[in-house]
């Protein structure tokens, strides 16, 4: 939290779209509470869609579908740039990762 809150605060101030994908031990509501302590107008950013805080949904039935995940990110990039944001700030929490999916997650990260 101590690293992510300033990371997203700077992104919002710099007109970047911010996406925080949470997982245990910090869920969506914990992330919002932490951000509200530093970002007084967080609700405005949430309402206008400049920041999205969503739970992870990478693993389905024990399988990490990296192709589907990457295609989802690629589909998101052009609309982001078209909306006038100056960039994209993203954080993905990998605490949930199990050993059997770790190599797939590393390959996904490299792509």
Backbone as numpy.savetxt, mean C-alpha at the origin, in Angstrom:
# Nx Ny Nz CAx CAy CAz Cx Cy Cz
5.53 1.33 12.12 4.71 2.52 12.12 5.58 3.79 12.12
6.66 3.76 12.91 7.47 4.97 13.03 8.14 5.35 11.72
8.31 4.41 10.80 8.87 4.72 9.49 7.79 5.00 8.45
6.69 4.29 8.54 5.66 4.41 7.51 4.84 5.69 7.62
4.55 6.14 8.81 3.76 7.35 8.96 4.46 8.55 8.30
5.74 8.83 8.59 6.40 9.94 7.91 6.54 9.71 6.40
6.74 8.47 6.00 6.86 8.12 4.59 5.59 8.54 3.84
4.44 8.19 4.38 3.19 8.56 3.73 2.86 10.04 3.89
3.20 10.63 4.99 2.97 12.07 5.20 3.69 12.87 4.12
4.93 12.55 3.88 5.71 13.24 2.84 5.10 13.00 1.47
4.66 11.77 1.21 4.02 11.47 -0.07 2.76 12.29 -0.29
1.92 12.40 0.72 0.70 13.20 0.60 1.04 14.67 0.36
2.02 15.18 1.08 2.44 16.57 0.91 3.03 16.82 -0.47
3.59 15.79 -1.09 4.21 15.92 -2.41 3.28 15.52 -3.55
1.97 15.46 -3.27 0.97 15.15 -4.29 1.19 13.78 -4.92
1.51 12.80 -4.10 1.66 11.43 -4.58 0.47 10.61 -4.10
0.08 9.64 -4.92 -0.92 8.68 -4.49 -0.23 7.71 -3.54
-0.82 7.47 -2.40 -0.23 6.60 -1.38 -1.10 5.38 -1.18
-0.47 4.21 -1.21 -1.18 2.96 -0.98 -0.43 2.19 0.09
-1.14 1.90 1.17 -0.57 1.14 2.29 -1.34 -0.16 2.38
-0.66 -1.25 2.07 -1.26 -2.56 2.18 -0.84 -3.14 3.52
-1.80 -3.31 4.39 -1.50 -3.72 5.76 -1.70 -5.22 5.94
-1.12 -5.73 6.99 -1.40 -7.08 7.44 -1.04 -7.15 8.91
-1.34 -8.26 9.52 -1.03 -8.40 10.95 0.44 -8.13 11.19
0.79 -7.44 12.20 -0.01 -7.12 13.37 -0.75 -5.79 13.26
-0.62 -5.07 12.14 -1.28 -3.77 12.00 -2.32 -3.83 10.89
-3.57 -3.63 11.25 -4.64 -3.63 10.27 -4.94 -2.23 9.79
-5.98 -2.12 9.01 -6.39 -0.85 8.41 -6.68 0.20 9.49
-7.45 -0.17 10.49 -7.82 0.82 11.51 -6.61 1.28 12.33
-5.68 0.38 12.62 -4.46 0.78 13.34 -3.63 1.75 12.49
-3.58 1.48 11.20 -2.84 2.38 10.30 -3.47 3.77 10.28
-4.79 3.82 10.20 -5.49 5.11 10.19 -5.25 5.87 11.49
-5.32 5.17 12.62 -5.08 5.83 13.91 -3.67 6.41 13.97
-2.69 5.65 13.51 -1.31 6.12 13.53 -1.14 7.34 12.62
-1.74 7.32 11.45 -1.62 8.44 10.52 -2.32 9.69 11.06
-3.46 9.52 11.70 -4.20 10.67 12.23 -3.41 11.46 13.27
-2.50 10.80 13.97 -1.69 11.49 14.97 -0.75 12.51 14.34
-0.39 12.31 13.08 0.56 13.18 12.39 -0.07 13.97 11.24
-1.13 13.43 10.67 -1.76 14.04 9.50 -3.17 14.49 9.89
-3.34 15.77 10.23 -4.63 16.23 10.74 -5.79 16.09 9.75
-5.51 16.17 8.46 -6.57 16.11 7.46 -6.62 14.75 6.76
-6.33 13.71 7.50 -6.30 12.37 6.90 -7.63 12.03 6.24
-8.74 12.35 6.87 -10.04 12.03 6.28 -10.21 12.66 4.91
-9.71 13.86 4.72 -9.79 14.51 3.41 -9.01 13.72 2.38
-7.80 13.30 2.74 -6.99 12.49 1.82 -7.67 11.16 1.51
-8.28 10.55 2.51 -8.99 9.29 2.29 -10.19 9.50 1.38
-10.94 10.56 1.62 -12.15 10.83 0.83 -11.83 11.16 -0.62
-10.73 11.90 -0.85 -10.41 12.24 -2.24 -9.60 11.14 -2.93
-9.30 10.06 -2.20 -8.64 8.90 -2.80 -7.14 9.03 -2.95
-6.55 10.05 -2.33 -5.10 10.21 -2.45 -4.34 9.17 -1.63
-4.98 8.62 -0.61 -4.37 7.52 0.15 -5.39 6.40 0.27
-4.90 5.19 0.02 -5.71 3.99 0.18 -5.02 3.12 1.21
-5.77 2.64 2.16 -5.24 1.73 3.18 -6.09 0.47 3.09
-5.47 -0.60 2.66 -6.22 -1.82 2.39 -5.51 -3.04 3.00
-6.27 -4.04 3.38 -5.64 -5.26 3.92 -5.08 -6.10 2.78
-4.06 -6.89 3.10 -3.47 -7.72 2.06 -4.44 -8.82 1.67
-4.39 -9.18 0.40 -5.21 -10.28 -0.12 -4.41 -11.04 -1.17
-3.11 -11.14 -0.95 -2.24 -11.75 -1.95 -2.38 -13.26 -2.06
-2.57 -13.92 -0.96 -2.57 -15.38 -0.96 -4.00 -15.89 -0.97
-4.32 -16.68 -1.97 -5.64 -17.30 -2.07 -5.43 -18.81 -2.12
-6.04 -19.52 -1.21 -5.91 -20.98 -1.15 -4.46 -21.42 -1.08
-3.64 -20.64 -0.40 -2.23 -21.01 -0.21 -1.33 -20.71 -1.39
-1.86 -20.03 -2.43 -1.07 -19.75 -3.63 -0.90 -18.24 -3.80
0.33 -17.83 -4.05 0.63 -16.43 -4.30 0.60 -16.20 -5.81
-0.42 -15.52 -6.30 -0.59 -15.31 -7.74 0.10 -14.01 -8.14
1.41 -14.09 -8.37 2.19 -12.88 -8.66 1.79 -12.23 -9.98
1.43 -13.01 -10.96 1.03 -12.44 -12.25 -0.21 -11.56 -12.09
-1.18 -12.04 -11.35 -2.41 -11.28 -11.12 -2.10 -10.00 -10.34
-1.24 -10.10 -9.34 -0.88 -8.93 -8.53 -0.18 -7.88 -9.39
0.81 -8.31 -10.17 1.55 -7.36 -11.01 0.64 -6.72 -12.05
-0.24 -7.49 -12.67 -1.17 -6.92 -13.63 -2.05 -5.87 -12.97
-2.45 -6.11 -11.74 -3.25 -5.13 -11.00 -2.50 -3.83 -10.80
-1.20 -3.92 -10.46 -0.40 -2.70 -10.29 -0.22 -1.97 -11.62
0.06 -2.72 -12.69 0.26 -2.09 -13.99 -1.02 -1.38 -14.46
-2.17 -1.97 -14.18 -3.44 -1.34 -14.54 -3.67 -0.05 -13.75
-3.09 0.05 -12.58 -3.29 1.20 -11.71 -2.39 2.38 -12.08
-1.24 2.12 -12.69 -0.25 3.17 -12.95 -0.76 4.26 -13.88
-1.29 3.89 -15.06 -1.74 4.91 -16.02 -2.84 5.80 -15.45
-3.88 5.24 -14.82 -4.89 6.12 -14.22 -4.31 7.04 -13.14
-3.32 6.56 -12.41 -2.69 7.40 -11.38 -2.05 8.61 -12.04
-1.27 8.37 -13.07 -0.60 9.47 -13.75 -1.60 10.41 -14.42
-2.70 9.85 -14.92 -3.72 10.67 -15.59 -4.48 11.56 -14.61
-4.52 11.21 -13.34 -5.26 12.01 -12.37 -4.47 13.21 -11.87
-3.22 13.31 -12.27 -2.43 14.47 -11.87 -1.53 14.25 -10.67
-1.48 13.04 -10.15 -0.53 12.78 -9.07 0.88 12.77 -9.62
1.81 13.17 -8.79 3.20 13.25 -9.22 3.97 11.95 -9.02
3.34 10.97 -8.42 4.00 9.70 -8.20 3.14 8.76 -7.39
3.72 7.63 -7.07 3.04 6.60 -6.30 3.94 6.17 -5.16
3.41 6.15 -3.97 4.12 5.68 -2.78 3.38 4.45 -2.30
4.12 3.37 -2.10 3.49 2.10 -1.78 4.26 1.41 -0.67
3.53 0.81 0.24 4.15 -0.02 1.26 3.35 -1.31 1.38
4.08 -2.42 1.35 3.45 -3.72 1.50 4.09 -4.40 2.70
3.27 -4.76 3.64 3.74 -5.44 4.84 3.81 -6.94 4.53
4.97 -7.54 4.71 5.14 -8.96 4.39 5.20 -9.84 5.63
4.74 -9.33 6.78 4.77 -10.14 8.00 3.96 -11.42 7.88
2.96 -11.41 7.04 2.06 -12.56 6.88 2.69 -13.68 6.08
3.80 -13.37 5.39 4.39 -14.31 4.45 4.82 -15.61 5.14
4.51 -16.69 4.53 4.92 -18.01 5.01 6.13 -18.46 4.19
6.93 -19.29 4.73 8.14 -19.75 4.03 7.86 -20.33 2.66
6.76 -21.04 2.52 6.50 -21.69 1.23 6.21 -20.68 0.12
5.79 -19.46 0.45 5.52 -18.43 -0.55 6.64 -17.40 -0.67
7.65 -17.49 0.18 8.66 -16.44 0.23 9.39 -16.26 -1.10
9.81 -17.34 -1.76 10.53 -17.21 -3.03 9.66 -16.56 -4.10
8.38 -16.90 -4.14 7.46 -16.26 -5.09 7.33 -14.77 -4.78
7.29 -14.43 -3.50 7.17 -13.03 -3.11 8.43 -12.25 -3.50
9.60 -12.84 -3.36 10.86 -12.19 -3.76 10.86 -11.95 -5.27
10.43 -12.93 -6.04 10.35 -12.76 -7.51 9.38 -11.65 -7.86
8.25 -11.61 -7.17 7.26 -10.55 -7.38 7.87 -9.18 -7.09
8.58 -9.07 -5.98 9.21 -7.81 -5.61 10.21 -7.33 -6.64
10.97 -8.23 -7.19 11.96 -7.87 -8.22 11.29 -7.37 -9.49
10.17 -8.00 -9.87 9.45 -7.57 -11.07 8.88 -6.20 -10.87
